[in-house]
Amino acid sequence: MAPEVFRIGLVQMSCTPNPDENLERAIAQVRQAADRGAQVICLPELFRTQYFCQREDAELFGLAEPVPGPTTERLSEVARQEKVAVIASVFEKRAAGVYHNTATVIDADGSLLGIYRKMHIPDDPLYYEKFYFAPGDLGYRAFDTSFGRIGALVCWDQWYPEGARITALQGAHAIFYPTAIGWHPVEKQEYGAAQHDAWRTIQRAHAIANGVYVAVVNRVGHEHGNVNGKSAPGEGLEFWGSSFLCDPFGAVVAEAGAEHEEILIGEVDVRKLEEVRRNWPFLRDRRIDSYGSITQRFID
Protein backbone atom coordinates (compact mmCIF):
# COMPACT_ATOMS: atom_id res chain seq x y z
CA MET A 1 0.00 0.00 0.00
CA ALA A 2 1.38 3.41 -0.98
CA PRO A 3 2.16 5.83 1.86
CA GLU A 4 -0.07 8.83 2.59
CA VAL A 5 2.86 11.23 2.28
CA PHE A 6 5.78 11.08 -0.12
CA ARG A 7 8.63 13.43 -0.96
CA ILE A 8 9.49 14.59 -4.44
CA GLY A 9 12.70 15.97 -5.90
CA LEU A 10 12.81 18.31 -8.88
CA VAL A 11 16.22 18.47 -10.55
CA GLN A 12 16.61 21.93 -12.08
CA MET A 13 19.77 21.63 -14.15
CA SER A 14 21.75 23.26 -16.91
CA CYS A 15 22.79 21.22 -19.94
CA THR A 16 26.15 21.03 -21.69
CA PRO A 17 26.77 20.19 -25.38
CA ASN A 18 27.83 16.64 -24.33
CA PRO A 19 24.92 14.15 -23.93
CA ASP A 20 26.92 11.62 -21.93
CA GLU A 21 28.13 14.30 -19.54
CA ASN A 22 24.55 15.50 -19.06
CA LEU A 23 23.38 11.99 -18.24
CA GLU A 24 26.11 11.52 -15.64
CA ARG A 25 25.38 14.92 -14.12
CA ALA A 26 21.69 14.05 -13.97
CA ILE A 27 22.45 10.74 -12.28
CA ALA A 28 24.60 12.49 -9.68
CA GLN A 29 21.77 14.91 -8.93
CA VAL A 30 19.23 12.08 -8.70
CA ARG A 31 21.49 10.50 -6.07
CA GLN A 32 21.73 13.83 -4.23
CA ALA A 33 17.96 14.20 -4.26
CA ALA A 34 17.62 10.67 -2.88
CA ASP A 35 20.13 11.48 -0.13
CA ARG A 36 17.91 14.42 0.83
CA GLY A 37 14.89 12.16 1.19
CA ALA A 38 13.22 12.49 -2.22
CA GLN A 39 11.28 9.40 -3.28
CA VAL A 40 9.91 10.49 -6.68
CA ILE A 41 12.50 12.46 -8.68
CA CYS A 42 11.85 14.30 -11.94
CA LEU A 43 14.40 15.55 -14.48
CA PRO A 44 13.80 18.40 -16.97
CA GLU A 45 12.59 17.93 -20.53
CA LEU A 46 15.20 16.47 -22.93
CA PHE A 47 17.90 16.82 -20.27
CA ARG A 48 20.53 14.79 -22.18
CA THR A 49 21.23 17.65 -24.58
CA GLN A 50 20.99 21.35 -24.92
CA TYR A 51 17.58 22.24 -26.33
CA PHE A 52 18.28 21.25 -29.93
CA CYS A 53 14.86 22.22 -31.32
CA GLN A 54 16.15 25.77 -31.81
CA ARG A 55 16.97 24.69 -35.37
CA GLU A 56 15.79 22.15 -37.92
CA ASP A 57 18.61 19.73 -38.67
CA ALA A 58 18.03 16.16 -39.87
CA GLU A 59 21.37 15.07 -38.36
CA LEU A 60 19.93 15.61 -34.91
CA PHE A 61 17.61 12.63 -35.29
CA GLY A 62 20.77 10.69 -34.48
CA LEU A 63 20.34 11.81 -30.86
CA ALA A 64 17.18 9.72 -30.49
CA GLU A 65 17.15 6.34 -28.75
CA PRO A 66 14.69 3.52 -28.18
CA VAL A 67 12.74 3.01 -24.97
CA PRO A 68 13.91 0.92 -23.20
CA GLY A 69 17.35 2.13 -24.21
CA PRO A 70 20.63 3.50 -22.88
CA THR A 71 19.17 6.35 -20.84
CA THR A 72 16.37 4.36 -19.22
CA GLU A 73 18.72 1.44 -18.51
CA ARG A 74 21.18 3.69 -16.65
CA LEU A 75 18.42 5.43 -14.73
CA SER A 76 16.73 2.13 -13.91
CA GLU A 77 19.96 0.99 -12.30
CA VAL A 78 20.16 4.19 -10.26
CA ALA A 79 16.49 4.00 -9.26
CA ARG A 80 16.98 0.45 -8.03
CA GLN A 81 20.13 1.34 -6.10
CA GLU A 82 18.62 4.43 -4.47
CA LYS A 83 15.12 2.92 -4.11
CA VAL A 84 13.47 5.92 -5.77
CA ALA A 85 11.09 6.45 -8.68
CA VAL A 86 12.44 8.56 -11.58
CA ILE A 87 10.64 10.52 -14.28
CA ALA A 88 12.97 11.07 -17.24
CA SER A 89 12.31 12.82 -20.54
CA VAL A 90 13.93 11.24 -23.61
CA PHE A 91 14.05 11.78 -27.37
CA GLU A 92 12.44 8.49 -28.31
CA LYS A 93 13.16 6.64 -31.56
CA ARG A 94 10.05 4.54 -32.03
CA ALA A 95 10.83 3.37 -35.57
CA ALA A 96 12.73 4.60 -38.61
CA GLY A 97 11.38 8.09 -39.22
CA VAL A 98 9.03 8.08 -36.21
CA TYR A 99 10.20 9.97 -33.13
CA HIS A 100 8.54 11.23 -29.96
CA ASN A 101 9.22 13.53 -27.02
CA THR A 102 8.62 10.99 -24.28
CA ALA A 103 8.41 10.95 -20.49
CA THR A 104 9.47 7.62 -19.00
CA VAL A 105 8.42 6.54 -15.51
CA ILE A 106 10.76 4.18 -13.64
CA ASP A 107 9.81 2.68 -10.29
CA ALA A 108 11.96 2.13 -7.21
CA ASP A 109 12.73 -1.47 -8.18
CA GLY A 110 14.17 -0.28 -11.50
CA SER A 111 11.20 -1.42 -13.57
CA LEU A 112 9.91 0.75 -16.40
CA LEU A 113 6.29 1.39 -15.39
CA GLY A 114 5.44 3.00 -18.69
CA ILE A 115 5.79 6.00 -20.96
CA TYR A 116 3.86 9.11 -21.89
CA ARG A 117 4.38 10.63 -25.32
CA LYS A 118 4.00 14.40 -25.48
CA MET A 119 0.62 15.20 -27.00
CA HIS A 120 0.87 18.92 -27.77
CA ILE A 121 3.81 19.74 -30.06
CA PRO A 122 4.75 23.41 -30.50
CA ASP A 123 6.07 25.11 -33.61
CA ASP A 124 7.28 28.57 -32.62
CA PRO A 125 10.49 30.52 -33.25
CA LEU A 126 13.34 28.49 -31.69
CA TYR A 127 10.84 25.80 -30.61
CA TYR A 128 10.66 23.84 -33.85
CA GLU A 129 9.41 20.64 -32.26
CA LYS A 130 7.04 19.62 -35.05
CA PHE A 131 10.11 18.95 -37.21
CA TYR A 132 11.32 16.31 -34.74
CA PHE A 133 8.37 14.85 -32.84
CA ALA A 134 5.21 13.06 -33.87
CA PRO A 135 2.28 13.82 -31.55
CA GLY A 136 1.73 11.32 -28.77
CA ASP A 137 -0.76 8.53 -29.38
CA LEU A 138 -1.01 6.92 -25.94
CA GLY A 139 -3.36 9.48 -24.44
CA TYR A 140 -2.97 10.84 -20.92
CA ARG A 141 -1.78 8.36 -18.34
CA ALA A 142 -1.30 7.85 -14.61
CA PHE A 143 1.18 5.42 -13.07
CA ASP A 144 1.28 3.66 -9.72
CA THR A 145 4.75 4.11 -8.28
CA SER A 146 5.82 2.58 -4.97
CA PHE A 147 5.08 5.94 -3.33
CA GLY A 148 1.98 7.29 -5.01
CA ARG A 149 -0.03 7.54 -8.20
CA ILE A 150 1.43 10.15 -10.54
CA GLY A 151 0.90 11.59 -13.98
CA ALA A 152 3.64 12.83 -16.30
CA LEU A 153 2.98 15.34 -19.07
CA VAL A 154 5.60 17.39 -20.94
CA CYS A 155 6.22 21.14 -21.30
CA TRP A 156 3.80 22.51 -23.94
CA ASP A 157 1.14 20.20 -22.46
CA GLN A 158 1.19 22.45 -19.40
CA TRP A 159 -0.89 25.11 -21.17
CA TYR A 160 -3.82 22.77 -21.82
CA PRO A 161 -6.37 22.13 -19.06
CA GLU A 162 -7.75 19.04 -20.83
CA GLY A 163 -4.58 17.01 -20.31
CA ALA A 164 -4.37 17.88 -16.61
CA ARG A 165 -8.06 17.09 -16.13
CA ILE A 166 -7.93 13.67 -17.79
CA THR A 167 -4.78 12.76 -15.86
CA ALA A 168 -6.39 13.80 -12.58
CA LEU A 169 -9.53 11.82 -13.42
CA GLN A 170 -7.32 8.72 -13.55
CA GLY A 171 -6.51 9.21 -9.88
CA ALA A 172 -3.13 10.93 -10.06
CA HIS A 173 -2.06 12.45 -6.75
CA ALA A 174 0.50 14.66 -8.48
CA ILE A 175 1.07 15.76 -12.06
CA PHE A 176 4.67 16.31 -13.16
CA TYR A 177 5.66 18.58 -16.04
CA PRO A 178 9.28 18.15 -17.19
CA THR A 179 9.90 21.39 -19.05
CA ALA A 180 12.26 23.42 -21.22
CA ILE A 181 10.89 26.94 -21.36
CA GLY A 182 12.69 30.24 -21.57
CA TRP A 183 12.75 33.74 -22.95
CA HIS A 184 13.84 35.02 -26.31
CA PRO A 185 16.38 37.57 -25.04
CA VAL A 186 15.05 40.34 -27.28
CA GLU A 187 11.57 39.89 -25.79
CA LYS A 188 12.51 39.51 -22.15
CA GLN A 189 12.41 43.16 -21.13
CA GLU A 190 8.97 43.83 -22.62
CA TYR A 191 7.21 40.50 -22.20
CA GLY A 192 9.33 38.40 -19.84
CA ALA A 193 7.53 39.09 -16.57
CA ALA A 194 4.10 38.55 -18.12
CA GLN A 195 5.17 35.31 -19.84
CA HIS A 196 6.60 33.89 -16.64
CA ASP A 197 3.52 34.90 -14.64
CA ALA A 198 1.19 33.26 -17.18
CA TRP A 199 3.24 30.04 -17.08
CA ARG A 200 3.10 29.89 -13.31
CA THR A 201 -0.58 30.83 -13.15
CA ILE A 202 -1.87 28.26 -15.65
CA GLN A 203 -0.20 25.41 -13.80
CA ARG A 204 -1.41 26.57 -10.40
CA ALA A 205 -4.86 26.65 -11.99
CA HIS A 206 -4.51 22.96 -12.97
CA ALA A 207 -3.84 22.15 -9.32
CA ILE A 208 -6.87 24.12 -8.13
CA ALA A 209 -9.31 22.89 -10.78
CA ASN A 210 -8.39 19.25 -10.23
CA GLY A 211 -7.46 19.11 -6.56
CA VAL A 212 -3.98 17.69 -7.23
CA TYR A 213 -0.36 18.59 -6.63
CA VAL A 214 1.45 19.99 -9.65
CA ALA A 215 5.24 19.70 -9.93
CA VAL A 216 7.11 21.60 -12.65
CA VAL A 217 10.83 21.14 -13.35
CA ASN A 218 12.59 23.44 -15.81
CA ARG A 219 16.15 23.70 -17.06
CA VAL A 220 18.26 26.78 -16.45
CA GLY A 221 20.93 28.68 -18.38
CA HIS A 222 21.40 30.48 -21.70
CA GLU A 223 21.61 28.02 -24.62
CA HIS A 224 22.14 28.17 -28.36
CA GLY A 225 21.24 24.53 -28.91
CA ASN A 226 24.88 23.52 -29.17
CA VAL A 227 24.87 19.84 -30.16
CA ASN A 228 27.35 17.97 -32.36
CA GLY A 229 29.46 21.11 -32.65
CA LYS A 230 26.68 23.19 -34.20
CA SER A 231 24.54 25.93 -32.70
CA ALA A 232 21.38 27.66 -33.82
CA PRO A 233 21.81 31.18 -35.21
CA GLY A 234 20.68 34.17 -33.20
CA GLU A 235 20.67 35.01 -29.53
CA GLY A 236 19.50 31.64 -28.24
CA LEU A 237 17.10 31.01 -25.37
CA GLU A 238 17.43 32.04 -21.73
CA PHE A 239 15.76 29.28 -19.73
CA TRP A 240 14.13 30.70 -16.65
CA GLY A 241 14.37 27.86 -14.15
CA SER A 242 11.82 28.69 -11.42
CA SER A 243 10.82 25.04 -10.93
CA PHE A 244 8.04 24.74 -8.38
CA LEU A 245 5.59 22.53 -6.52
CA CYS A 246 2.07 23.66 -5.69
CA ASP A 247 -0.55 21.96 -3.57
CA PRO A 248 -4.20 21.16 -4.44
CA PHE A 249 -5.20 24.64 -3.24
CA GLY A 250 -2.78 26.16 -5.75
CA ALA A 251 -0.39 27.41 -3.08
CA VAL A 252 3.26 27.26 -4.12
CA VAL A 253 4.93 25.23 -1.37
CA ALA A 254 8.44 25.06 -2.86
CA GLU A 255 10.11 27.08 -5.61
CA ALA A 256 13.60 27.25 -7.14
CA GLY A 257 15.46 30.32 -8.29
CA ALA A 258 15.73 31.57 -11.86
CA GLU A 259 19.46 31.46 -12.53
CA HIS A 260 21.15 28.46 -10.95
CA GLU A 261 20.96 24.70 -10.75
CA GLU A 262 18.98 23.50 -7.77
CA ILE A 263 17.43 20.35 -6.34
CA LEU A 264 14.00 21.28 -5.06
CA ILE A 265 12.49 19.03 -2.41
CA GLY A 266 8.80 19.07 -1.54
CA GLU A 267 6.11 16.93 0.04
CA VAL A 268 2.94 15.43 -1.42
CA ASP A 269 0.34 14.71 1.25
CA VAL A 270 -2.32 12.51 -0.33
CA ARG A 271 -4.66 13.24 2.59
CA LYS A 272 -4.78 16.89 1.52
CA LEU A 273 -6.46 15.92 -1.76
CA GLU A 274 -9.44 14.64 0.22
CA GLU A 275 -9.49 17.71 2.44
CA VAL A 276 -9.40 20.19 -0.46
CA ARG A 277 -11.90 18.30 -2.61
CA ARG A 278 -14.42 18.13 0.23
CA ASN A 279 -14.40 21.93 0.47
CA TRP A 280 -13.99 22.67 -3.24
CA PRO A 281 -15.86 19.75 -4.87
CA PHE A 282 -15.13 20.66 -8.47
CA LEU A 283 -14.94 17.04 -9.59
CA ARG A 284 -18.30 16.29 -7.95
CA ASP A 285 -20.05 19.22 -9.63
CA ARG A 286 -18.78 18.69 -13.14
CA ARG A 287 -21.57 18.61 -15.73
CA ILE A 288 -20.19 15.74 -17.75
CA ASP A 289 -23.39 15.60 -19.79
CA SER A 290 -22.66 19.06 -21.22
CA TYR A 291 -19.08 18.77 -22.43
CA GLY A 292 -19.46 16.91 -25.72
CA SER A 293 -18.53 19.93 -27.83
CA ILE A 294 -15.06 20.10 -26.25
CA THR A 295 -13.87 17.62 -28.91
CA GLN A 296 -14.58 20.12 -31.71
CA ARG A 297 -11.77 22.30 -33.05
CA PHE A 298 -13.98 25.39 -32.88
CA ILE A 299 -17.71 25.96 -32.43
CA ASP A 300 -18.77 28.06 -35.40
C-alpha positions in Angstrom: 0.0 0.0 0.0 1.4 3.4 -1.0 2.2 5.8 1.9 -0.1 8.8 2.6 2.9 11.2 2.3 5.8 11.1 -0.1 8.6 13.4 -1.0 9.5 14.6 -4.4 12.7 16.0 -5.9 12.8 18.3 -8.9 16.2 18.5 -10.6 16.6 21.9 -12.1 19.8 21.6 -14.1 21.7 23.3 -16.9 22.8 21.2 -19.9 26.2 21.0 -21.7 26.8 20.2 -25.4 27.8 16.6 -24.3 24.9 14.2 -23.9 26.9 11.6 -21.9 28.1 14.3 -19.5 24.6 15.5 -19.1 23.4 12.0 -18.2 26.1 11.5 -15.6 25.4 14.9 -14.1 21.7 14.1 -14.0 22.4 10.7 -12.3 24.6 12.5 -9.7 21.8 14.9 -8.9 19.2 12.1 -8.7 21.5 10.5 -6.1 21.7 13.8 -4.2 18.0 14.2 -4.3 17.6 10.7 -2.9 20.1 11.5 -0.1 17.9 14.4 0.8 14.9 12.2 1.2 13.2 12.5 -2.2 11.3 9.4 -3.3 9.9 10.5 -6.7 12.5 12.5 -8.7 11.9 14.3 -11.9 14.4 15.5 -14.5 13.8 18.4 -17.0 12.6 17.9 -20.5 15.2 16.5 -22.9 17.9 16.8 -20.3 20.5 14.8 -22.2 21.2 17.6 -24.6 21.0 21.3 -24.9 17.6 22.2 -26.3 18.3 21.2 -29.9 14.9 22.2 -31.3 16.1 25.8 -31.8 17.0 24.7 -35.4 15.8 22.1 -37.9 18.6 19.7 -38.7 18.0 16.2 -39.9 21.4 15.1 -38.4 19.9 15.6 -34.9 17.6 12.6 -35.3 20.8 10.7 -34.5 20.3 11.8 -30.9 17.2 9.7 -30.5 17.2 6.3 -28.8 14.7 3.5 -28.2 12.7 3.0 -25.0 13.9 0.9 -23.2 17.3 2.1 -24.2 20.6 3.5 -22.9 19.2 6.3 -20.8 16.4 4.4 -19.2 18.7 1.4 -18.5 21.2 3.7 -16.7 18.4 5.4 -14.7 16.7 2.1 -13.9 20.0 1.0 -12.3 20.2 4.2 -10.3 16.5 4.0 -9.3 17.0 0.5 -8.0 20.1 1.3 -6.1 18.6 4.4 -4.5 15.1 2.9 -4.1 13.5 5.9 -5.8 11.1 6.5 -8.7 12.4 8.6 -11.6 10.6 10.5 -14.3 13.0 11.1 -17.2 12.3 12.8 -20.5 13.9 11.2 -23.6 14.0 11.8 -27.4 12.4 8.5 -28.3 13.2 6.6 -31.6 10.1 4.5 -32.0 10.8 3.4 -35.6 12.7 4.6 -38.6 11.4 8.1 -39.2 9.0 8.1 -36.2 10.2 10.0 -33.1 8.5 11.2 -30.0 9.2 13.5 -27.0 8.6 11.0 -24.3 8.4 10.9 -20.5 9.5 7.6 -19.0 8.4 6.5 -15.5 10.8 4.2 -13.6 9.8 2.7 -10.3 12.0 2.1 -7.2 12.7 -1.5 -8.2 14.2 -0.3 -11.5 11.2 -1.4 -13.6 9.9 0.7 -16.4 6.3 1.4 -15.4 5.4 3.0 -18.7 5.8 6.0 -21.0 3.9 9.1 -21.9 4.4 10.6 -25.3 4.0 14.4 -25.5 0.6 15.2 -27.0 0.9 18.9 -27.8 3.8 19.7 -30.1 4.8 23.4 -30.5 6.1 25.1 -33.6 7.3 28.6 -32.6 10.5 30.5 -33.3 13.3 28.5 -31.7 10.8 25.8 -30.6 10.7 23.8 -33.8 9.4 20.6 -32.3 7.0 19.6 -35.0 10.1 18.9 -37.2 11.3 16.3 -34.7 8.4 14.8 -32.8 5.2 13.1 -33.9 2.3 13.8 -31.5 1.7 11.3 -28.8 -0.8 8.5 -29.4 -1.0 6.9 -25.9 -3.4 9.5 -24.4 -3.0 10.8 -20.9 -1.8 8.4 -18.3 -1.3 7.9 -14.6 1.2 5.4 -13.1 1.3 3.7 -9.7 4.8 4.1 -8.3 5.8 2.6 -5.0 5.1 5.9 -3.3 2.0 7.3 -5.0 0.0 7.5 -8.2 1.4 10.2 -10.5 0.9 11.6 -14.0 3.6 12.8 -16.3 3.0 15.3 -19.1 5.6 17.4 -20.9 6.2 21.1 -21.3 3.8 22.5 -23.9 1.1 20.2 -22.5 1.2 22.4 -19.4 -0.9 25.1 -21.2 -3.8 22.8 -21.8 -6.4 22.1 -19.1 -7.7 19.0 -20.8 -4.6 17.0 -20.3 -4.4 17.9 -16.6 -8.1 17.1 -16.1 -7.9 13.7 -17.8 -4.8 12.8 -15.9 -6.4 13.8 -12.6 -9.5 11.8 -13.4 -7.3 8.7 -13.5 -6.5 9.2 -9.9 -3.1 10.9 -10.1 -2.1 12.4 -6.7 0.5 14.7 -8.5 1.1 15.8 -12.1 4.7 16.3 -13.2 5.7 18.6 -16.0 9.3 18.2 -17.2 9.9 21.4 -19.0 12.3 23.4 -21.2 10.9 26.9 -21.4 12.7 30.2 -21.6 12.8 33.7 -22.9 13.8 35.0 -26.3 16.4 37.6 -25.0 15.1 40.3 -27.3 11.6 39.9 -25.8 12.5 39.5 -22.2 12.4 43.2 -21.1 9.0 43.8 -22.6 7.2 40.5 -22.2 9.3 38.4 -19.8 7.5 39.1 -16.6 4.1 38.5 -18.1 5.2 35.3 -19.8 6.6 33.9 -16.6 3.5 34.9 -14.6 1.2 33.3 -17.2 3.2 30.0 -17.1 3.1 29.9 -13.3 -0.6 30.8 -13.2 -1.9 28.3 -15.7 -0.2 25.4 -13.8 -1.4 26.6 -10.4 -4.9 26.6 -12.0 -4.5 23.0 -13.0 -3.8 22.1 -9.3 -6.9 24.1 -8.1 -9.3 22.9 -10.8 -8.4 19.3 -10.2 -7.5 19.1 -6.6 -4.0 17.7 -7.2 -0.4 18.6 -6.6 1.5 20.0 -9.7 5.2 19.7 -9.9 7.1 21.6 -12.6 10.8 21.1 -13.4 12.6 23.4 -15.8 16.2 23.7 -17.1 18.3 26.8 -16.4 20.9 28.7 -18.4 21.4 30.5 -21.7 21.6 28.0 -24.6 22.1 28.2 -28.4 21.2 24.5 -28.9 24.9 23.5 -29.2 24.9 19.8 -30.2 27.3 18.0 -32.4 29.5 21.1 -32.7 26.7 23.2 -34.2 24.5 25.9 -32.7 21.4 27.7 -33.8 21.8 31.2 -35.2 20.7 34.2 -33.2 20.7 35.0 -29.5 19.5 31.6 -28.2 17.1 31.0 -25.4 17.4 32.0 -21.7 15.8 29.3 -19.7 14.1 30.7 -16.6 14.4 27.9 -14.2 11.8 28.7 -11.4 10.8 25.0 -10.9 8.0 24.7 -8.4 5.6 22.5 -6.5 2.1 23.7 -5.7 -0.6 22.0 -3.6 -4.2 21.2 -4.4 -5.2 24.6 -3.2 -2.8 26.2 -5.8 -0.4 27.4 -3.1 3.3 27.3 -4.1 4.9 25.2 -1.4 8.4 25.1 -2.9 10.1 27.1 -5.6 13.6 27.2 -7.1 15.5 30.3 -8.3 15.7 31.6 -11.9 19.5 31.5 -12.5 21.1 28.5 -10.9 21.0 24.7 -10.7 19.0 23.5 -7.8 17.4 20.4 -6.3 14.0 21.3 -5.1 12.5 19.0 -2.4 8.8 19.1 -1.5 6.1 16.9 0.0 2.9 15.4 -1.4 0.3 14.7 1.2 -2.3 12.5 -0.3 -4.7 13.2 2.6 -4.8 16.9 1.5 -6.5 15.9 -1.8 -9.4 14.6 0.2 -9.5 17.7 2.4 -9.4 20.2 -0.5 -11.9 18.3 -2.6 -14.4 18.1 0.2 -14.4 21.9 0.5 -14.0 22.7 -3.2 -15.9 19.8 -4.9 -15.1 20.7 -8.5 -14.9 17.0 -9.6 -18.3 16.3 -8.0 -20.0 19.2 -9.6 -18.8 18.7 -13.1 -21.6 18.6 -15.7 -20.2 15.7 -17.7 -23.4 15.6 -19.8 -22.7 19.1 -21.2 -19.1 18.8 -22.4 -19.5 16.9 -25.7 -18.5 19.9 -27.8 -15.1 20.1 -26.3 -13.9 17.6 -28.9 -14.6 20.1 -31.7 -11.8 22.3 -33.1 -14.0 25.4 -32.9 -17.7 26.0 -32.4 -18.8 28.1 -35.4 
